[in-house]
Amino acid sequence: LQGARVWIPDCVEVWRVAEITRGYKEGDAILHLCLENGSALAYPIEFQLPSLCNPDCLSGADDLVALSYLHEPAVLHS
């Protein structure tokens, strides 16, 4: 998962993109992320891992069927 981009909830922007900066093992309590502005974030994992981002080539896709990952942040972003 290291290097993968994920969507995390945000109180202002609703969803933000972040990159995983350290490997994750099942049972870890936090996920180490880097936000788009370069700041580090220790994201607590409560119930499930955050949703993965679609590849950049699918950003803003007109047809949602084309998305690799179909979830709320991907639909709103498109």
C-alpha positions as CSV (number, residue, x, y, z in Angstrom):
1,L,0.0,0.0,0.0
2,Q,2.9,2.4,0.4
3,G,2.7,5.1,-2.3
4,A,-1.0,4.5,-2.9
5,R,-3.3,7.5,-2.9
6,V,-6.4,7.4,-0.8
7,W,-9.4,9.6,0.0
8,I,-9.8,10.7,3.6
9,P,-12.8,12.6,5.0
10,D,-12.3,16.3,5.7
11,C,-14.6,18.8,7.5
12,V,-14.0,21.6,5.0
13,E,-13.4,19.9,1.6
14,V,-15.5,16.8,2.4
15,W,-12.8,14.5,0.9
16,R,-9.1,15.0,0.5
17,V,-6.4,13.0,-1.3
18,A,-3.4,11.7,0.6
19,E,-0.6,9.4,-0.2
20,I,0.4,6.5,2.1
21,T,4.0,7.1,3.2
22,R,4.6,3.9,5.3
23,G,3.7,0.3,4.9
24,Y,0.5,-0.9,6.6
25,K,0.1,-4.2,8.5
26,E,-3.2,-5.6,9.5
27,G,-3.9,-4.5,13.1
28,D,-2.0,-1.2,12.8
29,A,-4.0,1.6,14.6
30,I,-2.8,4.5,12.3
31,L,-2.0,5.0,8.7
32,H,0.9,7.4,7.9
33,L,-0.1,9.8,5.1
34,C,1.2,12.9,3.3
35,L,-1.5,15.4,2.2
36,E,-1.3,17.2,-1.2
37,N,0.1,20.3,0.6
38,G,3.1,18.2,1.8
39,S,2.0,18.0,5.5
40,A,2.3,14.6,7.3
41,L,-0.8,13.1,8.9
42,A,-1.2,10.2,11.3
43,Y,-4.7,9.0,10.3
44,P,-6.4,6.8,12.9
45,I,-8.0,3.6,11.4
46,E,-11.2,3.0,13.3
47,F,-13.3,0.5,11.2
48,Q,-11.9,0.3,7.7
49,L,-9.0,1.6,5.5
50,P,-9.8,4.7,3.5
51,S,-11.0,4.4,-0.1
52,L,-8.3,4.1,-2.9
53,C,-8.1,6.9,-5.5
54,N,-8.7,6.1,-9.1
55,P,-5.7,6.5,-11.5
56,D,-5.1,10.1,-12.8
57,C,-6.1,9.0,-16.3
58,L,-9.6,8.4,-15.0
59,S,-9.9,11.7,-13.2
60,G,-13.0,13.5,-14.2
61,A,-14.4,10.6,-16.2
62,D,-17.7,11.3,-17.8
63,D,-18.8,7.7,-17.5
64,L,-18.7,6.4,-13.9
65,V,-18.6,2.8,-15.2
66,A,-15.0,3.5,-16.4
67,L,-13.8,4.1,-12.8
68,S,-11.7,1.4,-11.2
69,Y,-13.0,2.3,-7.8
70,L,-16.6,3.4,-7.5
71,H,-17.4,4.9,-4.1
72,E,-18.7,8.3,-2.8
73,P,-15.4,10.3,-3.0
74,A,-14.7,9.0,-6.6
75,V,-18.3,9.9,-7.7
76,L,-18.2,13.3,-6.2
77,H,-14.7,14.0,-7.7
78,S,-15.9,13.0,-11.1
